[in-house]
Amino acid sequence: LCYDYRTDAWEEKRPMIIARGWHSMCTLQDNIYSIGGSDDNIETMARFDILSVESYSPQCNQWTRVAPLLQANSESGVAVWEGKIYILGGYSWEETVFSKTVQVYDKEKNRWYKGTDLPKAIAGVSACVCVLKPKTEDKNKKTKTKNHQDRGR
């Protein structure tokens, strides 16, 4: 479904190629990406990992498969930075293990790369990118150095 705030109405759009839950979603340029996740086997109800990634074009109302993940994950964090998608951590239902892996998607090459591992395995996280402008300081003005504890968390 897609909500149009101008008409205050929901409109049905084309469904994803593969049904999934516990996946990550983000936008990159003009497309929406549905990444990884998991689903249940109808007969056994055993949860299985999904490696596939799909890209949705709102202009064409079409989902397209792109390069699959390197490693299965559900409940991972996702962020977009400088034209790349970053998948952070996650959980594999088939291996029953949390991940500290960072996977990076390059749209131009339609390829996933392994990034630098996180210090700790995580799942069920949110991620974002904050871009801060450098602070310009007057060299004649003395500034107090703050300890990590003074900055908050």
N, CA, C and O of each residue as an XYZ file, in Angstrom:
612
protein
N       0.829     -1.181      0.000
C       0.000      0.000      0.000
C       0.870      1.240      0.000
O       2.001      1.235      0.487
N       0.317      2.292     -0.556
C       1.031      3.563     -0.613
C       0.061      4.667     -0.198
O      -1.052      4.750     -0.718
N       0.483      5.505      0.731
C      -0.372      6.594      1.207
C      -0.065      7.862      0.431
O       1.095      8.252      0.298
N      -1.101      8.500     -0.078
C      -0.968      9.782     -0.773
C      -1.540     10.856      0.144
O      -2.755     10.945      0.322
N      -0.673     11.659      0.718
C      -1.114     12.680      1.666
C      -1.960     13.756      0.986
O      -2.770     14.408      1.645
N      -1.784     13.949     -0.322
C      -2.557     14.981     -1.027
C      -4.034     14.614     -1.119
O      -4.901     15.486     -1.054
N      -4.320     13.312     -1.271
C      -5.713     12.860     -1.379
C      -6.199     12.186     -0.103
O      -7.367     11.814      0.002
N      -5.294     12.030      0.873
C      -5.606     11.341      2.127
C      -6.206      9.961      1.864
O      -7.214      9.573      2.454
N      -5.543      9.226      0.946
C      -6.051      7.902      0.569
C      -4.901      6.923      0.383
O      -3.781      7.309      0.047
N      -5.203      5.638      0.609
C      -4.251      4.559      0.383
C      -4.487      3.974     -1.002
O      -5.629      3.834     -1.441
N      -3.400      3.633     -1.685
C      -3.497      3.037     -3.013
C      -2.691      1.743     -3.035
O      -1.569      1.694     -2.530
N      -3.264      0.704     -3.618
C      -2.562     -0.574     -3.701
C      -1.512     -0.514     -4.801
O      -1.773     -0.019     -5.897
N      -0.328     -1.021     -4.499
C       0.780     -1.079     -5.458
C       1.172     -2.536     -5.666
O       0.662     -3.433     -4.994
N       2.079     -2.755     -6.599
C       2.532     -4.115     -6.910
C       3.218     -4.732     -5.682
O       4.023     -4.065     -5.032
N       2.910     -6.001     -5.357
C       3.538     -6.653     -4.199
C       4.997     -7.022     -4.490
O       5.417     -7.116     -5.643
N       5.747     -7.227     -3.413
C       7.130     -7.679     -3.563
C       7.163     -9.042     -4.246
O       6.170     -9.768     -4.253
N       8.306     -9.377     -4.814
C       8.478    -10.666     -5.485
C       8.434    -11.797     -4.462
O       7.806    -12.831     -4.691
N       9.114    -11.588     -3.322
C       9.179    -12.603     -2.264
C       8.599    -12.016     -0.980
O       9.022    -10.956     -0.519
N       7.619    -12.726     -0.411
C       7.056    -12.301      0.876
C       8.124    -12.452      1.950
O       8.896    -13.411      1.934
N       8.168    -11.523      2.866
C       9.195    -11.548      3.913
C       8.751    -10.724      5.106
O       7.879     -9.862      4.999
N       9.355    -11.001      6.220
C       9.157    -10.218      7.432
C      10.507    -10.011      8.092
O      11.490    -10.641      7.699
N      10.571     -9.154      9.073
C      11.808     -8.882      9.821
C      12.939     -8.436      8.893
O      14.116     -8.650      9.183
N      12.568     -7.821      7.787
C      13.533     -7.344      6.803
C      13.860     -5.874      7.063
O      13.260     -5.234      7.926
N      14.814     -5.359      6.307
C      15.175     -3.948      6.381
C      14.706     -3.267      5.103
O      14.676     -3.881      4.036
N      14.343     -1.998      5.219
C      13.946     -1.228      4.041
C      14.586      0.148      4.105
O      14.783      0.717      5.178
N      14.907      0.669      2.921
C      15.469      2.006      2.832
C      15.220      2.554      1.432
O      14.765      1.835      0.542
N      15.519      3.819      1.251
C      15.478      4.408     -0.081
C      16.893      4.785     -0.484
O      17.692      5.237      0.336
N      17.184      4.592     -1.755
C      18.454      5.015     -2.336
C      18.116      5.604     -3.691
O      17.554      4.932     -4.556
N      18.468      6.868     -3.862
C      18.085      7.618     -5.056
C      16.568      7.544     -5.209
O      15.856      7.939     -4.286
N      16.053      7.066     -6.313
C      14.600      7.060     -6.521
C      13.944      5.722     -6.215
O      12.754      5.558     -6.483
N      14.674      4.764     -5.667
C      14.130      3.424     -5.445
C      13.999      3.089     -3.960
O      14.688      3.658     -3.113
N      13.100      2.154     -3.670
C      12.912      1.612     -2.327
C      13.494      0.202     -2.330
O      13.238     -0.571     -3.253
N      14.269     -0.135     -1.309
C      14.905     -1.454     -1.227
C      14.317     -2.249     -0.071
O      14.136     -1.728      1.029
N      14.022     -3.524     -0.336
C      13.595     -4.482      0.679
C      14.712     -5.512      0.793
O      15.035     -6.191     -0.182
N      15.299     -5.629      1.975
C      16.568     -6.336      2.129
C      16.462     -7.456      3.164
O      16.096     -7.225      4.316
N      16.793     -8.678      2.727
C      16.890     -9.815      3.640
C      15.589    -10.147      4.334
O      14.514    -10.106      3.735
N      15.707    -10.478      5.618
C      14.552    -10.855      6.415
C      14.386    -12.363      6.490
O      15.333    -13.118      6.275
N      13.171    -12.788      6.796
C      12.888    -14.214      6.929
C      11.401    -14.455      6.692
O      10.610    -13.518      6.590
N      11.047    -15.720      6.606
C       9.650    -16.114      6.425
C       9.457    -17.488      7.053
O      10.429    -18.128      7.456
N       8.217    -17.944      7.140
C       7.903    -19.252      7.716
C       7.573    -20.256      6.623
O       6.882    -19.932      5.657
N       8.075    -21.480      6.783
C       7.694    -22.574      5.897
C       6.242    -22.924      6.209
O       5.903    -23.189      7.362
N       5.388    -22.926      5.192
C       3.952    -23.158      5.396
C       3.672    -24.519      6.021
O       2.779    -24.644      6.860
N       4.420    -25.528      5.623
C       4.163    -26.890      6.121
C       4.716    -27.122      7.524
O       4.037    -27.697      8.374
N       5.949    -26.676      7.766
C       6.594    -26.974      9.049
C       6.548    -25.811     10.032
O       6.794    -25.995     11.224
N       6.234    -24.618      9.542
C       6.252    -23.385     10.328
C       7.645    -23.045     10.843
O       7.790    -22.209     11.736
N       8.669    -23.688     10.288
C      10.046    -23.347     10.647
C      10.427    -22.063      9.914
O      10.154    -21.910      8.723
N      11.054    -21.155     10.632
C      11.470    -19.888     10.027
C      12.744    -20.113      9.219
O      13.643    -20.832      9.655
N      12.818    -19.489      8.030
C      14.009    -19.584      7.190
C      14.465    -18.192      6.768
O      13.666    -17.264      6.647
N      15.767    -18.077      6.548
C      16.378    -16.808      6.157
C      16.143    -16.523      4.678
O      16.026    -17.439      3.864
N      16.076    -15.248      4.350
C      15.950    -14.802      2.966
C      17.162    -13.936      2.641
O      17.403    -12.923      3.298
N      17.917    -14.337      1.632
C      19.089    -13.572      1.206
C      18.747    -12.543      0.128
O      19.535    -11.634     -0.131
N      17.601    -12.676     -0.487
C      17.289    -11.836     -1.643
C      17.057    -10.378     -1.262
O      16.669    -10.051     -0.141
N      17.311     -9.518     -2.245
C      17.116     -8.077     -2.116
C      16.321     -7.626     -3.336
O      16.602     -8.040     -4.461
N      15.333     -6.781     -3.104
C      14.507     -6.269     -4.192
C      14.519     -4.748     -4.184
O      14.591     -4.117     -3.130
N      14.447     -4.178     -5.370
C      14.411     -2.735     -5.546
C      13.083     -2.362     -6.202
O      12.702     -2.951     -7.214
N      12.380     -1.387     -5.631
C      11.084     -0.964     -6.158
C      11.209      0.406     -6.802
O      11.735      1.345     -6.204
N      10.717      0.505     -8.029
C      10.657      1.780     -8.736
C       9.235      2.319     -8.658
O       8.337      1.747     -9.276
N       9.000      3.402     -7.918
C       7.658      3.982     -7.863
C       7.190      4.490     -9.234
O       5.995      4.470     -9.529
N       8.122      4.939    -10.060
C       7.758      5.442    -11.382
C       7.182      4.340    -12.263
O       6.250      4.582    -13.029
N       7.729      3.131    -12.159
C       7.288      1.995    -12.985
C       6.343      1.058    -12.241
O       5.766      0.157    -12.850
N       6.174      1.255    -10.934
C       5.392      0.343    -10.094
C       5.878     -1.092    -10.292
O       5.090     -2.004    -10.543
N       7.206     -1.270    -10.172
C       7.795     -2.589    -10.430
C       8.911     -2.897     -9.440
O       9.739     -2.041     -9.127
N       8.916     -4.154     -8.946
C       9.992     -4.677     -8.110
C      10.979     -5.420     -9.004
O      10.575     -6.139     -9.918
N      12.271     -5.246     -8.739
C      13.322     -5.917     -9.498
C      14.299     -6.545     -8.519
O      14.677     -5.921     -7.527
N      14.711     -7.784     -8.794
C      15.737     -8.419     -7.956
C      17.087     -7.780     -8.249
O      17.432     -7.509     -9.399
N      17.838     -7.548     -7.179
C      19.217     -7.077     -7.311
C      20.104     -8.101     -6.611
O      19.617     -9.143     -6.173
N      21.390     -7.817     -6.503
C      22.331     -8.771     -5.902
C      21.876     -9.183     -4.499
O      21.460     -8.332     -3.713
N      21.951    -10.486     -4.175
C      21.549    -10.951     -2.841
C      22.598    -10.595     -1.786
O      23.752    -10.309     -2.105
N      22.173    -10.621     -0.539
C      23.091    -10.384      0.578
C      24.202    -11.428      0.604
O      24.045    -12.528      0.072
N      25.318    -11.079      1.223
C      26.418    -12.025      1.431
C      26.094    -12.973      2.579
O      26.506    -14.132      2.579
N      25.350    -12.463      3.557
C      25.041    -13.219      4.770
C      23.592    -12.937      5.152
O      23.136    -11.794      5.103
N      22.881    -13.983      5.530
C      21.474    -13.827      5.915
C      21.343    -12.978      7.168
O      22.194    -13.020      8.057
N      20.263    -12.207      7.223
C      19.981    -11.469      8.446
C      18.527    -11.034      8.511
O      17.893    -10.770      7.489
N      18.027    -10.967      9.701
C      16.728    -10.380     10.025
C      16.982     -9.344     11.104
O      17.966     -9.430     11.839
N      16.101     -8.371     11.198
C      16.172     -7.375     12.268
C      17.491     -6.608     12.285
O      17.979     -6.236     13.352
N      18.065     -6.372     11.120
C      19.320     -5.625     11.055
C      19.043     -4.133     10.983
O      17.939     -3.706     10.645
N      20.059     -3.351     11.306
C      19.980     -1.914     11.104
C      20.294     -1.609      9.650
O      21.008     -2.372      8.999
N      19.775     -0.512      9.134
C      20.062     -0.117      7.757
C      20.244      1.398      7.715
O      19.509      2.150      8.355
N      21.237      1.822      6.948
C      21.478      3.249      6.746
C      22.015      3.444      5.334
O      22.599      2.534      4.746
N      21.808      4.638      4.803
C      22.322      4.990      3.478
C      23.301      6.135      3.663
O      22.998      7.131      4.321
N      24.474      5.982      3.075
C      25.513      7.003      3.199
C      26.309      7.057      1.904
O      26.804      6.036      1.425
N      26.428      8.244      1.345
C      27.210      8.492      0.133
C      26.899      7.489     -0.979
O      27.806      6.932     -1.597
N      25.608      7.268     -1.223
C      25.181      6.434     -2.338
C      25.297      4.939     -2.124
O      25.178      4.171     -3.079
N      25.525      4.509     -0.899
C      25.631      3.077     -0.605
C      24.690      2.713      0.546
O      24.397      3.537      1.411
N      24.222      1.456      0.536
C      23.363      0.943      1.599
C      24.223      0.136      2.567
O      25.016     -0.707      2.148
N      24.062      0.397      3.855
C      24.801     -0.322      4.895
C      23.815     -1.147      5.720
O      22.861     -0.608      6.281
N      24.052     -2.459      5.789
C      23.262     -3.368      6.620
C      24.116     -3.714      7.835
O      25.232     -4.214      7.697
N      23.586     -3.444      9.023
C      24.351     -3.565     10.263
C      23.815     -4.696     11.128
O      22.676     -4.653     11.594
N      24.658     -5.713     11.337
C      24.293     -6.819     12.220
C      23.108     -7.606     11.704
O      22.927     -7.754     10.496
N      22.296     -8.114     12.633
C      21.114     -8.892     12.284
C      21.126    -10.246     12.972
O      21.982    -10.531     13.809
N      20.163    -11.069     12.605
C      19.998    -12.383     13.219
C      19.682    -13.406     12.142
O      18.859    -13.147     11.264
N      20.328    -14.567     12.200
C      20.033    -15.673     11.286
C      19.164    -16.683     12.019
O      19.580    -17.254     13.028
N      17.949    -16.901     11.505
C      17.039    -17.871     12.110
C      17.512    -19.295     11.867
O      17.309    -20.169     12.710
N      18.134    -19.536     10.731
C      18.589    -20.895     10.416
C      19.796    -21.295     11.251
O      19.913    -22.447     11.670
N      20.692    -20.347     11.494
C      21.889    -20.641     12.285
C      21.704    -20.254     13.751
O      22.567    -20.547     14.579
N      20.602    -19.605     14.078
C      20.296    -19.104     15.424
C      21.484    -18.366     16.041
O      21.952    -18.697     17.131
N      21.951    -17.359     15.311
C      23.104    -16.591     15.763
C      22.924    -15.112     15.387
O      22.395    -14.780     14.327
N      23.381    -14.243     16.292
C      23.404    -12.808     16.025
C      24.661    -12.476     15.233
O      25.642    -13.220     15.272
N      24.630    -11.359     14.516
C      25.746    -10.999     13.646
C      26.338     -9.643     14.014
O      25.638     -8.748     14.489
N      27.640     -9.511     13.785
C      28.287     -8.207     13.900
C      28.804     -7.743     12.531
O      29.584     -6.796     12.432
N      28.352     -8.431     11.490
C      28.789     -8.137     10.130
C      28.142     -6.862      9.598
O      26.969     -6.592      9.858
N      28.917     -6.086      8.855
C      28.411     -4.937      8.106
C      28.501     -5.300      6.630
O      29.566     -5.673      6.139
N      27.374     -5.190      5.922
C      27.329     -5.464      4.489
C      27.020     -4.151      3.772
O      26.129     -3.406      4.181
N      27.760     -3.875      2.702
C      27.642     -2.604      1.987
C      27.238     -2.871      0.541
O      27.897     -3.638     -0.161
N      26.150     -2.235      0.096
C      25.658     -2.418     -1.271
C      26.056     -1.236     -2.140
O      25.794     -0.082     -1.801
N      26.696     -1.540     -3.270
C      27.055     -0.546     -4.276
C      26.082     -0.698     -5.442
O      26.153     -1.673     -6.190
N      25.180      0.257     -5.596
C      24.147      0.178     -6.631
C      24.753      0.200     -8.033
O      24.286     -0.512     -8.922
N      25.778      1.003     -8.231
C      26.383      1.121     -9.563
C      26.962     -0.211    -10.036
O      26.906     -0.525    -11.225
N      27.515     -0.991     -9.113
C      28.108     -2.292     -9.459
C      27.157     -3.451     -9.182
O      27.468     -4.598     -9.504
N      25.991     -3.159     -8.582
C      25.031     -4.188     -8.169
C      25.752     -5.309     -7.426
O      25.675     -6.483     -7.787
N      26.457     -4.894     -6.369
C      27.290     -5.841     -5.630
C      27.334     -5.472     -4.155
O      27.355     -4.296     -3.794
N      27.348     -6.515     -3.296
C      27.520     -6.339     -1.856
C      28.977     -6.585     -1.496
O      29.621     -7.476     -2.049
N      29.489     -5.794     -0.569
C      30.845     -5.944     -0.041
C      30.749     -6.118      1.465
O      29.796     -5.660      2.095
N      31.744     -6.782      2.036
C      31.816     -6.900      3.492
C      32.524     -5.661      4.024
O      33.632     -5.333      3.598
N      31.872     -4.981      4.959
C      32.476     -3.828      5.607
C      33.210     -4.255      6.866
O      33.368     -5.447      7.128
N      33.655     -3.283      7.637
C      34.320     -3.556      8.911
C      33.286     -4.040      9.925
O      32.236     -3.419     10.092
N      33.583     -5.150     10.601
C      32.657     -5.705     11.590
C      32.357     -4.704     12.700
O      33.197     -3.875     13.052
N      31.159     -4.794     13.239
C      30.794     -4.033     14.426
C      31.543     -4.622     15.621
O      31.953     -5.782     15.566
N      31.733     -3.862     16.695
C      32.438     -4.406     17.855
C      31.649     -5.500     18.571
O      32.222     -6.293     19.319
N      30.331     -5.543     18.343
C      29.473     -6.488     19.057
C      28.350     -6.940     18.126
O      27.877     -6.160     17.300
N      27.926     -8.190     18.255
C      26.796     -8.699     17.471
C      25.507     -8.036     17.959
O      25.271     -7.934     19.163
N      24.671     -7.583     17.006
C      23.440     -6.870     17.356
C      22.293     -7.294     16.442
O      22.517     -7.797     15.341
N      21.082     -7.088     16.903
C      19.876     -7.273     16.084
C      18.777     -6.417     16.692
O      18.869     -5.999     17.847
N      17.741     -6.160     15.912
C      16.632     -5.349     16.395
C      17.012     -3.900     16.600
O      16.518     -3.249     17.520
N      17.889     -3.390     15.749
C      18.405     -2.035     15.925
C      17.879     -1.096     14.846
O      17.435     -1.525     13.781
N      17.940      0.178     15.150
C      17.666      1.225     14.174
C      18.978      1.936     13.904
O      19.863      1.967     14.759
N      19.102      2.500     12.728
C      20.323      3.221     12.376
C      19.943      4.477     11.609
O      18.882      4.539     10.989
N      20.801      5.462     11.655
C      20.589      6.676     10.874
C      21.947      7.302     10.592
O      22.962      6.901     11.161
N      21.949      8.272      9.719
C      23.163      9.015      9.402
C      22.926     10.461      9.798
O      21.935     11.064      9.386
N      23.818     11.017     10.586
C      23.760     12.429     10.967
C      24.969     13.123     10.357
O      26.109     12.743     10.626
N      24.727     14.123      9.550
C      25.814     14.872      8.934
C      25.926     16.197      9.671
O      24.997     17.004      9.666
N      27.066     16.411     10.299
C      27.292     17.624     11.074
C      28.320     18.495     10.378
O      29.329     18.002      9.874
N      28.060     19.779     10.355
C      29.033     20.707      9.788
C      30.161     20.893     10.794
O      29.919     20.919     12.001
N      31.395     21.022     10.303
C      32.505     21.258     11.235
C      32.299     22.582     11.970
O      31.835     23.566     11.393
N      32.646     22.582     13.222
C      32.497     23.786     14.030
C      33.699     24.692     13.794
O      34.846     24.263     13.919
N      33.427     25.933     13.456
C      34.521     26.897     13.301
C      34.706     27.582     14.643
O      33.744     28.026     15.271
N      35.948     27.659     15.065
C      36.231     28.235     16.375
C      37.169     29.417     16.235
O      38.039     29.451     15.364
N      36.972     30.367     17.100
C      37.860     31.511     17.176
C      39.124     31.045     17.890
O      39.056     30.558     19.019
N      40.283     31.194     17.233
C      41.536     30.698     17.813
C      41.924     31.452     19.078
O      42.678     30.929     19.899
N      41.420     32.670     19.249
C      41.742     33.447     20.442
C      40.871     33.045     21.629
O      41.199     33.349     22.776
N      39.761     32.361     21.353
C      38.838     31.952     22.412
C      39.277     30.603     22.974
O      39.520     29.657     22.225
N      39.373     30.527     24.287
C      39.747     29.269     24.923
C      38.494     28.427     25.114
O      37.454     28.924     25.546
N      38.613     27.133     24.782
C      37.473     26.232     24.958
C      37.824     25.179     25.989
O      38.967     24.733     26.089
N      36.833     24.800     26.737
C      37.007     23.763     27.746
C      36.856     22.406     27.070
O      35.881     22.169     26.356
N      37.811     21.524     27.291
C      37.728     20.167     26.764
C      36.770     19.368     27.633
O      36.875     19.371     28.859
N      35.844     18.691     26.991
C      34.867     17.894     27.733
C      35.273     16.436     27.737
O      35.788     15.908     26.751
N      35.032     15.804     28.864
C      35.227     14.362     28.954
C      34.060     13.664     28.288
O      33.002     14.264     28.095
N      34.243     12.394     27.934
C      33.179     11.603     27.306
C      31.910     11.610     28.155
O      30.805     11.679     27.618
N      32.062     11.541     29.467
C      30.909     11.489     30.361
C      30.125     12.800     30.324
O      28.915     12.800     30.549
N      30.801     13.921     30.042
C      30.142     15.223     30.000
C      29.266     15.394     28.762
O      28.378     16.246     28.755
N      29.493     14.615     27.735
C      28.798     14.788     26.462
C      27.455     14.077     26.410
O      26.674     14.312     25.488
N      27.176     13.235     27.352
C      25.934     12.476     27.306
C      26.076     11.266     26.412
O      27.149     11.013     25.864
N      25.011     10.529     26.265
C      25.051      9.324     25.423
C      23.925      9.342     24.462
O      23.781      8.416     23.663
